[in-house]
Amino acid sequence: MAASGGGSSDPLAPAGVPCAFSPERQAYFALASTDGHLRVWETANSRLQQEYVPSAHLSGTCTCLAWAPPRLQAKESHQRKKRKSEATGTSDQVDLLALGTAVGSILLYSTVKGELHSKLISGGHDSRVNCIQWHQDSDCLYSCSDDKYIVEWNTQTCKVKCKWKGDNSSVTSLCISPDGKMLLSAGRTIKLWVLETKEIYRHFTGHATPVSSLMFTTVRPPNESQPFDGITGLYFLSGAVHDRLLNVWQVRSENKGKNAVMSFTVTDEPVYIDLTLSENKEEPVKLAVVCRDGQVHLFEHVLNGHCKKPLTSNCTIQVATPGKGKKSTPKPIPILAAGFCSDKMSLLLVYGSWFQPAIERVALNSKEPHICLVRDISNCWAPKVETAVTKVRTPVINSEAKVLVPGIPGHHAAIKPLLPHTEEVENKRKLGGSEASIEERLGAMDIDKKEGKDDLLQTNSFPVLLTQGLESNDFEMLNKVLQTRNLNLIKKTVLRIPLHAVIPLLQELTKRLQGHPNSAVLMVQWLKCVLTVHASYLSTLPDLVHQLGTLYQLMESRVKTFQKLSHLHGKLILLITQVTASEKTKGMTSPGQKAKLVYEEESSDEDSDDEIADKDSDDDWDEDEEEKESAKDEDTDENEAEGEAEEKDNDEGRETSSEKELNGDSDIDPENESEEE
């Protein structure tokens, strides 16, 4: 059982890539890589058996996959009409493989024919498919999605049999009971459905994060004396995103047991889980858990009731490279998947790169708590091109065709025709003539001379890089675009990206906003441009609040702390200004001032001399004051006498003027008047 959706930009998406072993003998291993390619490997010799590239492998990447049960494959092989030459050797081959995509469609791929068998699209999901489960006894297939619905498909007619709402949020995982009558579904809570009536039979608490895996661990109840209805008493296992605990639940007759009865603890988030079913109460359950850190944890436990403490692993398996030289240290090799073989005593390990993984069978006869396998995979990185890969077709392109580049619609690159110079050069070599000069060789190669500025990224290439980086989740490509500081370039890039890339871009910006503050400053510019340019498109989305819930919470938390930070900023400014002012006053020197009066108290022995001197000085002071007062009195008397004389003169002048007016002598020339004055 694989954790789905390794290429998603959602922070709550499961880690790892979708992968699964074929049923029964584990003869094949299917892996859907992040570049959109489906590859099927043979587990016996690690050879690439088939490779399939869907038509929309960039926009609709594979998010989950599931092999059809062997009964359905046998039924399909009997119904299919084959020639005599094809009838031999096909009984051992597996057939149908279901692929869930990010756009909501489900593809059924036939490994026998090496091509697409059918598509399940109409009436299905509107969003990302999270999990697919085949029914072991009928031609039905169950799928769940981010659109909150569970869909029951008929694989013969490729139509929807039933569709019902599974949860108030995304439904992330499914599992069918051993008798085929019940269905487990999980988002954050776990529900048990009756398939016939589509009603809820039991509720379970679940996990704090979305559940990524659900698996039944037992076939029979521990108490075999009571009658068995097919579901009561069975145990099942659940794992969640960013959760290091795997919980075990028991289906009880009363609706009281909603909590887990026991749990297994691992070192990191589980990405792949496989187990062996317990067919009776004495047989232990063997569990293999592949974690995100690349280790495999093995558990072996008899499920017989409640256990309070989490159980630790009995054995841990790790793969590492041999150190070259004395100073070099071994490097760990990540393990992608692990599955139990049919004998339950050996384990199939898939490790290395998803492009060229190595598959090895390991015996489980050691009792050591930790096993480290030293393997040299330096020769395994190059892809092996085998003759078995015959289903990959390369289209033939003529000279008039235009190659379309993913990204902006209409963006194409023209194919340059061959120049006639190359034919002339080849003819010269064939005829044995003189060797062509360097100038002719360079002309035949048609090397375009470009300036240094043209080597840089152009404005029209940023939307293409951004779209491809979001679809393939390429960290380096996204960094190259999102680290730009040119605001004009950011606006042009946001204007030219396609609409289906707006929500993934907002989710990527939200994830980066929660990181380092320096990168958050740049992401705010991108976020501002996206919200202003694509506001009309975002307002038309019905589930916008659900898709951008993390961004809303982030913005709300930042705004809440802004008021407190502004108050703190104001208080700090006041304190800093007071401290600086006090430091300035301490450093200033006081200006020099001389005292106008200084009083000094002398000793008692000199009192007599001081009294005599004081008397003399007092007498002199009194004489000086009398002289000053007499002088002031004389001055005042003189001033009064002068004032009286002036008043008399004024009175006489007034009388003479009045007399002249009465006698008519007022008409005197101004010159004579001035002379008289």
C-alpha positions as CSV (number, residue, x, y, z in Angstrom):
1,M,0.0,0.0,0.0
2,A,1.6,3.3,-1.1
3,A,1.2,6.8,0.1
4,S,-0.1,8.8,-2.8
5,G,0.8,12.1,-4.3
6,G,4.5,12.8,-4.1
7,G,4.4,15.6,-6.6
8,S,1.7,17.8,-4.9
9,S,2.5,21.2,-3.6
10,D,0.0,20.8,-0.7
11,P,1.8,20.8,2.6
12,L,-0.6,18.1,3.9
13,A,-0.1,15.8,1.0
14,P,1.5,12.4,1.7
15,A,5.2,12.0,1.2
16,G,6.7,9.5,-1.3
17,V,5.6,8.5,-4.8
18,P,2.7,6.2,-5.8
19,C,3.9,2.7,-6.1
20,A,2.6,-0.9,-5.5
21,F,3.6,-4.5,-6.0
22,S,1.5,-6.8,-8.2
23,P,-0.8,-9.2,-6.2
24,E,0.0,-12.7,-5.1
25,R,3.6,-13.4,-6.2
26,Q,4.9,-9.8,-6.4
27,A,6.3,-10.4,-9.8
28,Y,6.1,-6.8,-10.9
29,F,6.5,-3.4,-9.2
30,A,4.7,-0.3,-10.6
31,L,5.9,3.1,-9.9
32,A,4.5,6.5,-11.0
33,S,7.3,9.0,-10.9
34,T,7.1,12.8,-10.4
35,D,7.7,13.4,-14.2
36,G,4.3,11.7,-15.0
37,H,5.7,8.4,-16.3
38,L,4.4,5.0,-15.3
39,R,7.1,2.4,-15.1
40,V,6.6,-1.4,-14.5
41,W,9.7,-3.3,-13.3
42,E,10.3,-7.0,-12.9
43,T,11.2,-7.8,-9.3
44,A,13.3,-10.9,-10.3
45,N,16.0,-9.1,-12.2
46,S,15.2,-5.3,-11.7
47,R,14.5,-4.9,-15.4
48,L,12.2,-2.3,-16.8
49,Q,9.3,-4.2,-18.4
50,Q,7.1,-1.4,-19.6
51,E,6.9,2.4,-19.6
52,Y,3.8,4.4,-20.2
53,V,3.5,8.2,-20.7
54,P,-0.1,9.6,-20.4
55,S,-1.1,12.4,-22.8
56,A,-1.6,14.9,-19.9
57,H,1.3,13.7,-17.8
58,L,2.3,17.2,-16.8
59,S,-1.1,18.7,-16.0
60,G,-2.7,15.5,-14.8
61,T,0.1,13.7,-12.9
62,C,-0.6,10.3,-11.3
63,T,-1.5,10.6,-7.6
64,C,-2.3,7.0,-6.7
65,L,-2.4,3.5,-8.3
66,A,-3.8,0.1,-7.6
67,W,-3.4,-3.4,-9.2
68,A,-6.6,-5.3,-10.0
69,P,-7.2,-8.4,-7.9
70,P,-6.1,-11.7,-9.6
71,R,-9.7,-12.9,-9.9
72,L,-10.6,-10.0,-12.1
73,Q,-7.4,-10.4,-14.2
74,A,-8.3,-14.1,-14.8
75,K,-11.8,-13.1,-15.8
76,E,-10.5,-10.5,-18.2
77,S,-8.0,-12.9,-19.8
78,H,-10.8,-15.6,-20.4
79,Q,-13.1,-13.0,-22.0
80,R,-10.5,-11.6,-24.3
81,K,-10.2,-13.3,-27.7
82,K,-6.7,-14.0,-28.6
83,R,-4.8,-15.6,-31.4
84,K,-3.0,-18.9,-31.0
85,S,0.4,-17.2,-31.0
86,E,-0.7,-14.9,-28.1
87,A,-2.5,-17.6,-26.1
88,T,0.8,-19.1,-24.8
89,G,2.6,-17.4,-22.0
90,T,-0.1,-14.9,-21.0
91,S,-1.5,-16.7,-18.0
92,D,1.2,-15.5,-15.7
93,Q,1.0,-11.9,-16.8
94,V,-1.0,-9.3,-14.8
95,D,-3.4,-7.1,-16.6
96,L,-5.2,-4.0,-15.3
97,L,-3.6,-1.2,-13.4
98,A,-5.8,1.7,-12.2
99,L,-4.2,5.2,-12.1
100,G,-5.7,8.2,-10.3
101,T,-4.8,11.7,-11.6
102,A,-4.6,15.2,-10.2
103,V,-7.5,16.4,-12.4
104,G,-10.0,13.8,-11.2
105,S,-9.9,11.2,-14.0
106,I,-9.0,7.5,-13.6
107,L,-7.1,5.6,-16.2
108,L,-7.1,1.8,-16.6
109,Y,-3.9,0.6,-18.1
110,S,-3.4,-2.9,-19.5
111,T,0.0,-4.3,-19.0
112,V,-0.7,-7.2,-21.4
113,K,-1.5,-4.9,-24.3
114,G,0.9,-2.2,-23.2
115,E,-1.7,0.6,-23.8
116,L,-4.6,2.4,-22.2
117,H,-7.6,0.1,-21.6
118,S,-10.3,2.7,-20.7
119,K,-10.9,5.9,-18.9
120,L,-13.3,6.7,-16.1
121,I,-14.3,10.3,-16.4
122,S,-18.0,11.1,-16.8
123,G,-19.9,11.7,-13.6
124,G,-16.9,11.1,-11.4
125,H,-14.6,13.5,-9.5
126,D,-13.9,17.2,-10.0
127,S,-10.7,17.3,-8.1
128,R,-7.6,15.2,-7.2
129,V,-8.1,11.5,-6.8
130,N,-6.5,10.4,-3.5
131,C,-7.1,6.6,-3.3
132,I,-8.4,3.7,-5.4
133,Q,-9.6,0.3,-4.2
134,W,-10.7,-2.7,-6.3
135,H,-13.5,-4.9,-5.1
136,Q,-12.2,-8.5,-4.8
137,D,-15.5,-10.2,-5.9
138,S,-17.1,-7.9,-8.4
139,D,-16.3,-5.6,-11.3
140,C,-16.4,-2.6,-9.1
141,L,-13.8,0.0,-8.3
142,Y,-14.0,2.6,-5.5
143,S,-12.3,6.0,-5.5
144,C,-12.2,9.0,-3.2
145,S,-11.1,12.6,-3.9
146,D,-10.6,16.1,-2.5
147,D,-14.1,16.9,-3.7
148,K,-15.5,15.1,-0.5
149,Y,-17.2,12.3,-2.5
150,I,-16.7,8.5,-2.8
151,V,-17.6,7.0,-6.2
152,E,-18.4,3.4,-7.1
153,W,-17.4,2.6,-10.7
154,N,-18.4,-0.2,-13.1
155,T,-15.2,-1.1,-14.9
156,Q,-17.1,-3.0,-17.7
157,T,-19.3,-0.1,-18.7
158,C,-16.9,2.7,-17.4
159,K,-19.9,4.4,-15.8
160,V,-20.7,5.5,-12.2
161,K,-22.8,3.1,-10.2
162,C,-23.1,5.2,-7.1
163,K,-21.7,8.5,-5.7
164,W,-22.2,9.7,-2.2
165,K,-20.6,12.3,0.1
166,G,-18.0,10.7,2.3
167,D,-16.9,13.6,4.6
168,N,-17.1,17.3,5.2
169,S,-13.5,17.7,4.0
170,S,-11.3,15.7,1.6
171,V,-11.5,11.9,1.7
172,T,-8.0,10.6,1.5
173,S,-8.0,6.9,2.0
174,L,-10.2,3.8,1.4
175,C,-10.2,0.1,2.4
176,I,-12.6,-2.8,1.7
177,S,-13.3,-5.4,4.4
178,P,-12.2,-9.0,3.9
179,D,-15.8,-10.2,3.2
180,G,-16.4,-7.3,0.7
181,K,-19.5,-6.0,2.4
182,M,-18.0,-3.0,4.3
183,L,-15.9,0.0,3.3
184,L,-13.6,2.1,5.4
185,S,-13.1,5.7,4.4
186,A,-11.0,8.4,6.1
187,G,-10.3,12.1,6.0
188,R,-9.3,13.0,9.5
189,T,-12.0,10.9,11.0
190,I,-12.6,7.2,10.0
191,K,-16.0,5.9,9.0
192,L,-17.2,2.4,8.3
193,W,-19.9,2.1,5.6
194,V,-22.3,-0.6,4.6
195,L,-21.8,-1.0,0.8
196,E,-25.3,-2.2,0.1
197,T,-27.1,0.7,1.8
198,K,-24.3,3.3,1.8
199,E,-25.0,4.0,5.5
200,I,-22.5,4.6,8.2
201,Y,-22.0,1.6,10.5
202,R,-19.3,2.9,12.9
203,H,-17.4,6.1,13.7
204,F,-13.8,6.2,14.8
205,T,-11.7,9.1,16.2
206,G,-9.0,9.1,13.5
207,H,-5.9,11.4,13.4
208,A,-5.2,15.1,13.7
209,T,-3.9,15.1,10.1
210,P,-5.3,13.5,6.9
211,V,-5.1,9.7,7.0
212,S,-2.8,8.3,4.2
213,S,-3.3,4.6,4.7
214,L,-6.0,2.1,5.8
215,M,-5.5,-1.7,6.0
216,F,-7.3,-4.6,7.7
217,T,-4.9,-6.7,9.7
218,T,-7.1,-9.7,10.7
219,V,-9.5,-12.0,8.9
220,R,-11.1,-13.7,11.9
221,P,-12.1,-12.2,15.3
222,P,-10.0,-13.1,18.4
223,N,-13.0,-14.8,20.1
224,E,-14.1,-17.6,17.7
225,S,-16.7,-19.0,20.1
226,Q,-19.2,-16.2,19.3
227,P,-21.0,-16.1,15.9
228,F,-19.1,-13.9,13.3
229,D,-21.0,-11.4,11.2
230,G,-18.0,-10.7,8.9
231,I,-16.8,-7.4,10.5
232,T,-17.3,-7.4,14.4
233,G,-14.0,-8.0,16.2
234,L,-11.7,-7.4,13.3
235,Y,-8.7,-5.1,13.6
236,F,-7.5,-2.5,11.1
237,L,-4.5,-0.2,10.8
238,S,-4.3,3.5,10.0
239,G,-1.4,5.9,9.3
240,A,-1.6,9.7,8.8
241,V,0.5,12.5,7.2
242,H,3.2,14.0,9.5
243,D,2.3,11.4,12.2
244,R,4.9,8.9,13.6
245,L,2.2,6.7,15.2
246,L,0.3,3.9,13.4
247,N,-2.9,3.3,15.2
248,V,-4.7,-0.1,15.5
249,W,-8.6,0.0,15.8
250,Q,-11.1,-2.8,16.6
251,V,-14.6,-3.0,15.2
252,R,-16.8,-3.7,18.2
253,S,-20.5,-4.6,18.5
254,E,-21.3,-1.6,20.7
255,N,-20.7,1.9,19.4
256,K,-18.4,2.8,22.3
257,G,-15.0,1.9,21.1
258,K,-14.1,4.9,19.1
259,N,-10.4,5.1,20.2
260,A,-7.4,3.1,19.1
261,V,-6.6,0.0,21.0
262,M,-2.9,0.1,20.4
263,S,-0.3,1.9,18.3
264,F,3.1,1.4,16.6
265,T,5.8,4.1,16.7
266,V,8.3,4.8,13.9
267,T,11.1,7.3,13.3
268,D,9.4,9.4,10.6
269,E,6.2,9.7,8.5
270,P,5.2,6.4,6.9
271,V,5.3,6.4,3.1
272,Y,4.7,2.7,2.3
273,I,3.0,0.0,4.5
274,D,2.7,-3.8,3.9
275,L,1.6,-6.5,6.3
276,T,0.7,-10.2,6.5
277,L,-2.9,-11.0,7.6
278,S,-3.5,-12.9,10.7
279,E,-5.9,-15.8,10.0
280,N,-6.4,-16.9,13.7
281,K,-6.0,-15.4,17.1
282,E,-2.6,-17.0,17.8
283,E,-0.9,-16.0,14.5
284,P,1.0,-12.7,14.9
285,V,0.7,-9.8,12.5
286,K,3.9,-8.9,10.6
287,L,4.2,-5.3,9.6
288,A,6.7,-3.6,7.4
289,V,6.7,0.2,7.4
290,V,8.9,2.3,5.1
291,C,9.5,5.8,6.5
292,R,10.4,9.1,4.8
293,D,13.9,8.9,6.2
294,G,14.6,5.8,4.1
295,Q,14.4,3.1,6.8
296,V,12.2,0.0,7.1
297,H,10.8,-0.9,10.5
298,L,9.5,-4.4,11.1
299,F,6.9,-5.3,13.7
300,E,5.6,-8.6,14.9
301,H,2.7,-8.6,17.4
302,V,-0.3,-10.7,18.3
303,L,-3.4,-8.5,18.4
304,N,-5.3,-9.6,21.6
305,G,-6.7,-6.5,23.1
306,H,-5.9,-3.0,24.5
307,C,-2.3,-1.8,24.9
308,K,-1.5,1.5,26.5
309,K,2.2,2.1,25.5
310,P,3.2,2.4,21.8
311,L,5.0,-0.6,20.5
312,T,8.5,-0.2,19.0
313,S,9.9,-2.1,16.1
314,N,11.6,-5.5,16.4
315,C,14.1,-4.8,13.6
316,T,15.2,-1.9,11.5
317,I,16.7,-2.3,8.0
318,Q,18.8,0.4,6.3
319,V,20.8,0.4,3.0
320,A,24.0,2.4,2.6
321,T,26.8,2.7,0.1
322,P,30.4,1.5,0.9
323,G,32.8,4.2,1.8
324,K,35.5,4.8,-0.8
325,G,38.8,5.2,0.9
326,K,39.6,5.5,4.6
327,K,38.3,9.0,5.2
328,S,35.1,8.7,3.3
329,T,31.9,7.8,5.2
330,P,29.0,5.6,3.9
331,K,26.0,7.4,2.5
332,P,22.5,6.1,3.2
333,I,20.4,4.9,0.2
334,P,16.7,5.6,0.5
335,I,14.3,2.7,0.5
336,L,11.2,3.4,-1.6
337,A,9.0,0.3,-0.8
338,A,9.0,-3.0,1.0
339,G,6.7,-6.0,0.6
340,F,6.4,-9.4,2.2
341,C,6.9,-12.4,-0.1
342,S,4.4,-15.3,-0.3
343,D,6.4,-17.4,2.3
344,K,6.2,-14.5,4.8
345,M,9.8,-15.2,5.7
346,S,11.5,-12.8,3.2
347,L,11.1,-9.2,2.2
348,L,11.3,-7.5,-1.2
349,L,13.2,-4.2,-0.9
350,V,13.1,-1.4,-3.5
351,Y,15.8,1.2,-3.0
352,G,17.8,3.8,-4.9
353,S,16.3,6.2,-7.4
354,W,12.8,6.1,-8.8
355,F,14.3,6.4,-12.2
356,Q,16.3,3.2,-11.9
357,P,15.5,1.4,-8.6
358,A,17.2,-1.7,-7.4
359,I,15.0,-4.6,-6.2
360,E,16.4,-7.2,-3.8
361,R,15.0,-10.1,-1.8
362,V,16.1,-10.2,1.8
363,A,15.6,-13.1,4.2
364,L,14.2,-12.3,7.6
365,N,16.1,-14.9,9.7
366,S,18.2,-12.5,11.8
367,K,17.3,-11.5,15.3
368,E,19.4,-8.4,15.3
369,P,17.6,-5.1,16.1
370,H,19.3,-3.2,13.4
371,I,20.5,-4.5,9.9
372,C,22.5,-2.3,7.6
373,L,22.9,-3.6,4.0
374,V,26.0,-2.3,2.2
375,R,25.3,-2.0,-1.5
376,D,27.1,-0.3,-4.4
377,I,24.6,1.2,-6.8
378,S,27.0,3.5,-8.7
379,N,26.5,1.3,-11.8
380,C,22.7,1.3,-11.5
381,W,22.1,5.0,-12.0
382,A,22.2,4.7,-15.8
383,P,18.9,3.5,-17.3
384,K,19.0,0.0,-18.8
385,V,17.5,-0.1,-22.3
386,E,16.1,-3.6,-22.7
387,T,14.4,-5.2,-25.6
388,A,11.3,-5.7,-23.4
389,V,10.5,-2.0,-23.5
390,T,8.6,-2.1,-26.8
391,K,5.5,0.0,-25.9
392,V,7.1,3.4,-26.0
393,R,6.3,5.1,-29.3
394,T,8.2,8.2,-30.7
395,P,6.2,10.3,-33.1
396,V,7.6,11.0,-36.5
397,I,8.1,14.7,-37.2
398,N,8.4,16.2,-40.7
399,S,10.0,19.5,-41.7
400,E,6.7,21.4,-41.7
401,A,5.6,20.5,-38.2
402,K,5.8,22.9,-35.2
403,V,6.9,21.6,-31.8
404,L,4.6,22.9,-29.1
405,V,6.2,23.8,-25.8
406,P,4.1,23.3,-22.6
407,G,3.1,26.6,-20.9
408,I,1.8,29.6,-22.9
409,P,-0.7,28.6,-25.6
410,G,0.7,29.2,-29.1
411,H,4.3,29.3,-27.9
412,H,6.2,27.1,-30.4
413,A,9.7,26.6,-31.7
414,A,10.2,26.3,-35.4
415,I,12.4,23.5,-36.8
416,K,15.3,24.8,-38.9
417,P,15.8,22.9,-42.2
418,L,19.2,21.5,-43.0
419,L,21.5,23.7,-45.0
420,P,22.9,22.5,-48.4
421,H,26.5,23.1,-47.2
422,T,26.4,19.9,-45.2
423,E,25.7,17.8,-48.3
424,E,28.6,19.5,-50.2
425,V,31.0,18.8,-47.3
426,E,29.9,15.1,-47.2
427,N,30.4,14.8,-50.9
428,K,33.9,16.2,-50.7
429,R,34.8,13.7,-48.0
430,K,33.4,10.8,-50.0
431,L,35.2,11.8,-53.2
432,G,38.5,12.1,-51.3
433,G,39.0,15.7,-52.1
434,S,40.7,18.3,-50.0
435,E,39.5,18.7,-46.4
436,A,37.0,21.4,-45.7
437,S,38.2,24.5,-43.9
438,I,37.2,25.6,-40.4
439,E,35.0,28.3,-41.8
440,E,33.0,25.8,-43.9
441,R,32.6,23.5,-40.9
442,L,31.3,26.3,-38.8
443,G,28.9,27.4,-41.5
444,A,27.6,23.8,-41.8
445,M,27.0,23.6,-38.0
446,D,24.9,26.8,-38.2
447,I,26.0,28.3,-34.9
448,D,24.0,31.4,-34.1
449,K,26.0,34.3,-32.8
450,K,24.3,35.7,-29.7
451,E,25.3,38.5,-27.4
452,G,25.8,38.0,-23.8
453,K,22.5,39.6,-22.9
454,D,20.5,37.0,-24.9
455,D,21.9,34.2,-22.7
456,L,19.9,35.5,-19.8
457,L,16.4,34.4,-19.1
458,Q,13.9,36.3,-21.1
459,T,10.6,37.7,-19.8
460,N,8.5,35.4,-21.9
461,S,10.3,32.3,-20.5
462,F,9.4,33.0,-16.9
463,P,5.7,32.0,-17.2
464,V,6.8,28.7,-18.9
465,L,9.4,27.9,-16.2
466,L,6.9,28.8,-13.4
467,T,4.2,26.6,-14.9
468,Q,6.5,23.6,-15.4
469,G,8.0,24.0,-12.0
470,L,4.6,24.0,-10.3
471,E,3.4,20.9,-12.3
472,S,6.6,18.9,-11.7
473,N,7.3,20.4,-8.2
474,D,10.9,21.2,-9.3
475,F,12.5,23.1,-6.4
476,E,15.4,24.6,-8.4
477,M,13.2,25.8,-11.2
478,L,10.8,27.4,-8.8
479,N,13.7,29.1,-7.0
480,K,15.0,30.5,-10.2
481,V,11.7,32.3,-10.9
482,L,10.5,33.2,-7.4
483,Q,13.8,34.7,-6.2
484,T,13.6,37.6,-8.7
485,R,13.3,41.1,-7.2
486,N,12.1,43.0,-10.3
487,L,8.5,44.1,-9.6
488,N,7.8,44.7,-13.3
489,L,9.0,41.2,-14.2
490,I,6.8,39.7,-11.4
491,K,3.7,41.5,-12.7
492,K,4.3,40.3,-16.3
493,T,4.9,36.7,-15.2
494,V,1.7,36.7,-13.1
495,L,-0.3,38.1,-16.0
496,R,0.9,35.4,-18.4
497,I,0.6,32.3,-16.3
498,P,-2.4,30.0,-17.2
499,L,-5.4,30.0,-14.9
500,H,-5.0,26.4,-13.7
501,A,-1.6,27.4,-12.2
502,V,-3.0,30.2,-10.0
503,I,-4.1,27.9,-7.1
504,P,-0.8,25.8,-7.1
505,L,1.2,29.1,-7.2
506,L,-0.8,30.4,-4.1
507,Q,-0.2,27.2,-2.3
508,E,3.6,27.3,-3.1
509,L,3.7,30.9,-1.9
510,T,1.9,30.0,1.3
511,K,4.4,27.2,2.0
512,R,7.4,29.6,1.4
513,L,5.8,32.4,3.5
514,Q,6.1,30.0,6.5
515,G,9.8,29.7,6.0
516,H,12.7,32.1,6.4
517,P,11.7,35.8,6.9
518,N,14.1,36.9,4.1
519,S,12.3,34.7,1.5
520,A,8.9,35.8,2.9
521,V,9.7,39.4,1.9
522,L,9.9,38.3,-1.7
523,M,6.9,36.0,-1.5
524,V,4.7,38.9,-0.3
525,Q,5.4,40.8,-3.6
526,W,4.3,37.7,-5.6
527,L,1.3,37.2,-3.4
528,K,0.2,40.8,-3.8
529,C,0.4,40.6,-7.6
530,V,-1.4,37.3,-7.8
531,L,-4.3,38.5,-5.6
532,T,-4.7,41.7,-7.5
533,V,-4.3,40.4,-11.1
534,H,-6.4,37.2,-10.7
535,A,-9.0,38.5,-8.2
536,S,-11.9,38.0,-10.6
537,Y,-10.9,34.3,-11.3
538,L,-10.4,33.6,-7.6
539,S,-13.9,35.0,-6.8
540,T,-15.5,32.4,-9.1
541,L,-14.1,29.4,-7.2
542,P,-16.7,27.8,-4.9
543,D,-14.1,26.1,-2.6
544,L,-11.7,29.0,-2.4
545,V,-11.8,29.2,1.4
546,H,-11.0,25.5,1.7
547,Q,-8.1,25.6,-0.8
548,L,-6.6,28.8,0.7
549,G,-7.4,28.0,4.4
550,T,-3.7,27.9,5.4
551,L,-3.1,31.3,3.7
552,Y,-6.1,32.8,5.6
553,Q,-4.9,31.5,8.9
554,L,-1.3,32.7,8.2
555,M,-2.5,36.3,7.3
556,E,-4.9,36.4,10.3
557,S,-2.1,35.4,12.7
558,R,0.3,38.0,11.2
559,V,-2.4,40.8,11.5
560,K,-3.2,39.9,15.1
561,T,0.4,40.5,16.2
562,F,0.7,43.7,14.2
563,Q,-1.1,45.9,16.8
564,K,1.0,44.5,19.6
565,L,4.2,45.0,17.6
566,S,3.2,48.6,16.9
567,H,2.6,49.3,20.6
568,L,6.0,47.7,21.4
569,H,7.6,49.7,18.7
570,G,6.3,53.0,20.1
571,K,7.4,52.2,23.6
572,L,10.9,51.3,22.4
573,I,11.2,54.6,20.5
574,L,10.3,56.5,23.7
575,L,12.9,54.6,25.7
576,I,15.6,55.0,23.1
577,T,15.0,58.8,22.8
578,Q,15.2,59.2,26.6
579,V,18.3,57.2,26.8
580,T,20.0,59.2,24.0
581,A,18.9,62.5,25.5
582,S,20.3,61.6,29.0
583,E,23.6,60.5,27.4
584,K,23.9,63.8,25.6
585,T,23.3,65.9,28.7
586,K,26.0,63.9,30.6
587,G,28.5,64.6,27.9
588,M,28.0,68.4,27.8
589,T,30.3,70.7,29.9
590,S,28.8,73.6,32.0
591,P,29.8,77.2,30.8
592,G,32.3,79.1,33.0
593,Q,30.6,81.8,35.3
594,K,32.2,84.2,37.8
595,A,30.3,85.0,41.0
596,K,29.2,88.6,41.6
597,L,29.3,88.3,45.4
598,V,31.3,86.0,47.6
599,Y,30.7,85.9,51.3
600,E,33.4,84.5,53.6
601,E,33.0,84.1,57.3
602,E,36.3,84.9,59.2
603,S,37.6,83.9,62.7
604,S,36.5,85.6,66.1
605,D,40.0,87.1,66.9
606,E,39.7,89.7,64.2
607,D,36.3,91.0,65.3
608,S,37.6,94.2,66.9
609,D,39.5,95.3,63.8
610,D,36.6,94.4,61.6
611,E,34.2,96.5,63.8
612,I,36.5,99.6,63.6
613,A,36.9,99.2,59.9
614,D,33.1,98.7,59.5
615,K,32.4,101.9,61.5
616,D,34.8,103.9,59.3
617,S,33.4,102.6,56.2
618,D,29.9,103.2,57.5
619,D,30.7,106.9,58.2
620,D,32.2,107.3,54.8
621,W,29.2,105.7,53.2
622,D,26.9,108.1,55.1
623,E,28.9,111.2,54.0
624,D,28.9,110.1,50.4
625,E,25.2,109.6,50.5
626,E,24.6,113.1,52.0
627,E,26.7,114.7,49.3
628,K,24.9,112.8,46.5
629,E,21.5,113.8,48.0
630,S,22.4,117.6,48.2
631,A,23.7,117.5,44.6
632,K,20.4,115.9,43.5
633,D,18.4,118.7,45.3
634,E,20.3,121.5,43.6
635,D,19.7,119.9,40.2
636,T,16.0,119.6,40.8
637,D,15.8,123.3,41.9
638,E,17.5,124.5,38.8
639,N,15.2,122.4,36.6
640,E,12.1,123.8,38.3
641,A,13.3,127.4,37.8
642,E,14.0,126.8,34.1
643,G,10.5,125.3,33.7
644,E,8.8,128.3,35.3
645,A,10.7,130.7,33.0
646,E,9.6,128.8,29.9
647,E,6.0,128.8,31.1
648,K,6.1,132.6,31.5
649,D,7.5,133.1,28.0
650,N,4.8,130.9,26.5
651,D,2.1,132.9,28.3
652,E,3.4,136.2,27.0
653,G,3.6,134.8,23.4
654,R,0.0,133.6,23.6
655,E,-1.2,137.1,24.8
656,T,0.7,138.9,22.0
657,S,-0.7,136.6,19.3
658,S,-4.2,137.1,20.6
659,E,-3.8,140.8,20.5
660,K,-2.5,140.7,16.9
661,E,-5.4,138.7,15.8
662,L,-7.8,141.2,17.3
663,N,-6.0,144.1,15.5
664,G,-5.9,142.3,12.2
665,D,-2.1,141.9,12.1
666,S,-2.3,138.1,11.5
667,D,-1.7,138.5,7.7
668,I,2.1,138.7,8.0
669,D,4.5,137.3,5.5
670,P,6.1,134.0,6.6
671,E,9.5,135.6,6.0
672,N,8.9,138.5,8.4
673,E,7.4,136.0,10.8
674,S,10.6,133.9,10.7
675,E,12.7,137.0,11.2
676,E,10.8,138.0,14.2
677,E,11.1,134.6,15.7
